[in-house]
């Protein structure tokens, strides 16, 4: 059983819960437990949507610097890929994923939130990539996902300065998608993903693959990728159910198949 990261399921929603007090520092063990939870959520057909949550006080305040302070280039070269791929496991969950951000989401915590499809933040939340203040740069997606989300100029401001971004600014620049009172963050995340628990799971999966995969292609390649995924959905029972229900003017009953 994992010590710091747990996956629980209720009503089709899987919650990946970090619990390493006081700040959910992301050491190697947390990294690997997060990977395992993400893979389990991806594989479980009962999980139709995912919430990543650090608890009522803090999302995650970054990497465990004490673990890194004496590392050499050789040491980190061996570890950096594993850290990045752990967050990539979150990004590759073929289901809707939302980060429920309370308190701080800094460094690796911000990168973890960036790996999700959406971010709901508490009114008093702070996000940022402070690695520059340690003489390094973000190493698990912070320079890449941040730039794709808010644009290169804003990403450079946040990464070069290492400053913290409050919830209001984060919403304005698109770093988060919704801001709610701190005691409503998890409930807002549940409300956001609940509609997807009864939706056409294979079509949602294909839509996520099309959008995320298209970002790594030129337009022609993205259009070809979209066409391939579109055609493949004609092998699903939900596609037929959706179309028949439309013709019959009734609500479809999707099964996720």
C-alpha positions in Angstrom: 0.0 0.0 0.0 1.3 3.5 -0.9 2.5 5.7 1.9 1.9 9.2 0.4 -0.4 8.9 -2.7 -3.7 7.1 -2.7 -6.3 6.4 -5.5 -9.9 6.2 -4.3 -13.0 5.9 -6.5 -16.6 7.1 -5.9 -19.3 7.6 -8.5 -17.0 7.1 -11.4 -14.5 9.7 -10.2 -11.0 8.6 -9.2 -9.3 10.9 -6.7 -5.5 10.8 -6.6 -4.8 12.2 -3.2 -1.3 13.4 -2.1 -0.7 13.2 1.6 2.8 13.9 2.7 2.6 16.6 5.3 3.3 19.4 5.7 3.8 20.5 2.1 3.4 17.4 -0.1 7.1 17.6 -1.1 7.6 15.5 -4.2 10.5 13.2 -3.4 11.3 10.0 -5.3 8.8 7.9 -3.4 6.0 10.3 -4.0 7.0 10.5 -7.7 6.7 6.8 -8.1 3.5 6.5 -6.1 2.0 9.2 -8.3 3.0 7.3 -11.4 1.4 4.1 -10.0 -1.8 5.9 -9.1 -2.0 7.5 -12.6 -1.5 4.2 -14.3 -4.1 2.6 -12.1 -6.6 5.3 -12.8 -6.0 5.0 -16.5 -6.5 1.2 -16.5 -9.6 1.1 -14.2 -12.8 1.0 -16.3 -14.7 2.1 -13.2 -12.8 5.4 -13.2 -14.3 7.7 -15.8 -12.7 11.0 -14.6 -9.9 11.9 -12.3 -9.2 14.6 -9.6 -5.7 15.3 -8.4 -5.9 16.8 -4.9 -3.3 17.6 -2.2 -5.8 18.2 0.6 -7.4 21.3 2.1 -4.2 23.2 2.9 -1.7 22.7 0.1 -1.5 21.1 -3.4 2.2 20.5 -3.5 5.0 22.9 -2.7 7.6 21.4 -5.1 10.4 18.9 -5.1 12.2 17.7 -1.9 15.2 20.0 -2.1 17.0 18.2 0.7 17.0 15.1 -1.4 18.6 17.0 -4.3 21.1 19.3 -2.6 24.1 16.9 -2.9 23.2 15.5 -6.3 25.7 15.7 -9.1 25.0 16.1 -12.8 25.3 12.3 -13.2 22.9 11.7 -10.4 20.2 14.1 -11.7 20.7 13.0 -15.3 19.7 9.5 -14.1 16.6 10.8 -12.2 15.3 13.7 -14.3 13.7 11.6 -16.9 11.8 9.5 -14.3 10.5 12.7 -12.6 9.2 14.1 -15.9 7.7 10.8 -17.0 5.8 10.5 -13.7 4.0 13.7 -14.5 3.6 12.6 -18.1 1.7 9.6 -16.7 -0.9 12.0 -15.4 -1.1 13.8 -18.7 -1.6 10.6 -20.5 -4.6 9.4 -18.5 -7.1 8.9 -21.3 -9.9 10.5 -19.3 -10.8 14.0 -18.1 -8.3 15.1 -15.3 -8.6 18.2 -13.1 -6.2 19.5 -10.5 -7.9 20.8 -7.4 -5.4 23.4 -6.2 -5.4 24.7 -2.6 -2.6 26.7 -1.0 0.7 26.4 -2.9 1.3 24.7 -6.3 5.0 25.5 -6.7 7.8 24.0 -8.7 7.0 20.3 -9.2 3.6 21.0 -7.7 2.8 23.5 -10.5 4.2 21.1 -13.1 1.8 18.4 -11.7 -1.1 20.8 -12.1 0.0 21.7 -15.6 -0.1 18.0 -16.6 -3.9 18.0 -15.9 -6.6 19.0 -18.4 -7.9 21.7 -16.1 -7.0 23.5 -12.9 -9.5 24.7 -10.3 -7.8 27.0 -7.7 -8.7 28.4 -4.3 -9.0 32.1 -4.1 -5.8 32.2 -1.9 -3.8 29.7 -4.1 -0.3 30.6 -5.3 1.2 29.0 -8.3 4.7 29.3 -9.8 8.0 27.9 -10.9 10.6 29.2 -8.4 13.4 26.9 -9.6 15.4 29.8 -11.0 16.0 31.0 -7.4 17.9 27.8 -6.8 20.1 28.2 -9.9 18.1 25.7 -12.0 15.1 25.6 -14.3 11.9 23.6 -14.1 12.7 20.0 -15.2 9.4 18.2 -15.3 7.3 20.1 -17.8 7.3 23.6 -16.4 9.0 25.3 -19.4 7.1 23.2 -22.0 3.5 22.9 -20.7 3.5 26.4 -19.2 4.5 28.0 -22.6 1.8 26.0 -24.4 -0.8 27.0 -21.9 -0.2 30.7 -21.4 2.1 31.6 -24.3 5.9 31.9 -24.4 6.2 35.5 -23.1 4.1 34.9 -20.0 5.9 31.6 -19.4 9.3 33.4 -19.6 8.1 36.0 -17.1 7.0 33.4 -14.6 10.0 31.1 -15.1 12.7 33.7 -15.4 11.5 35.6 -12.3 10.5 32.6 -10.1 7.7 34.7 -8.8 4.4 33.4 -7.3 1.2 34.0 -9.3 -1.9 34.6 -7.3 -5.2 33.0 -8.2 -6.7 36.2 -9.8 -3.7 36.6 -12.2 -3.6 32.9 -12.9 -7.2 33.0 -14.0 -6.7 36.1 -16.1 -3.8 34.6 -18.1 -5.3 31.1 -18.4 -3.0 29.3 -16.0 -6.1 28.1 -14.1 -9.6 27.7 -15.4 -11.7 28.5 -12.4 -11.3 30.2 -9.0 -13.5 29.3 -6.0 -13.5 29.8 -2.3 -10.8 27.6 -0.6 -13.4 25.4 1.1 -15.1 24.6 -2.2 -12.2 23.6 -4.4 -12.7 19.8 -4.2 -16.5 20.1 -4.6 -16.0 22.3 -7.7 -13.6 19.7 -9.2 -16.2 17.0 -8.6 -18.9 19.2 -10.3 -16.6 19.8 -13.2 -15.9 16.2 -14.1 -19.2 14.5 -13.0 -20.9 15.0 -16.4 -18.1 13.0 -18.0 -18.8 9.9 -15.8 -21.8 9.0 -17.9 -20.5 10.3 -21.2 -19.2 8.3 -24.2 -15.8 7.3 -22.7 -14.2 6.2 -26.0 -15.1 9.5 -27.7 -13.8 11.5 -24.8 -10.6 9.5 -24.9 -10.3 10.1 -28.7 -11.0 13.9 -28.2 -8.2 14.1 -25.6 -5.8 12.2 -27.8 -6.7 14.4 -30.8 -6.2 17.7 -29.0 -3.0 16.7 -27.1 -1.5 14.8 -30.0 -2.3 17.5 -32.4 -0.2 20.0 -30.5 2.9 18.0 -31.4 2.1 18.0 -35.1 1.8 20.5 -37.9 -1.7 21.3 -39.1 -1.7 18.7 -41.8 -0.4 16.0 -39.4 -3.0 17.0 -36.8 -5.8 16.8 -39.3 -4.8 13.4 -40.4 -4.5 12.3 -36.7 -8.0 13.7 -36.0 -9.5 11.8 -39.1 -8.0 8.5 -37.9 -9.4 8.9 -34.4 -12.8 10.1 -35.8 -13.1 7.0 -38.1 -12.1 4.6 -35.3 -15.1 5.7 -33.2 -17.4 4.1 -35.7 -16.3 0.7 -34.2 -17.8 1.7 -30.8 -21.3 0.9 -29.5 -21.6 4.4 -28.0 -21.3 5.9 -31.5 -24.3 3.9 -32.7 -26.2 4.6 -29.5 -25.6 8.3 -29.8 -26.7 8.5 -33.4 -29.7 6.2 -33.0 -30.8 8.2 -29.9 -30.5 11.4 -32.0 -32.7 10.0 -34.8 -35.2 8.8 -32.2 -35.1 12.1 -30.3 -34.2 10.5 -27.0 -31.4 10.8 -24.5 -28.6 8.4 -25.3 -27.6 5.8 -22.8 -23.8 5.5 -23.1 -22.0 2.5 -21.7 -18.4 3.6 -22.4 -17.9 0.9 -25.1 
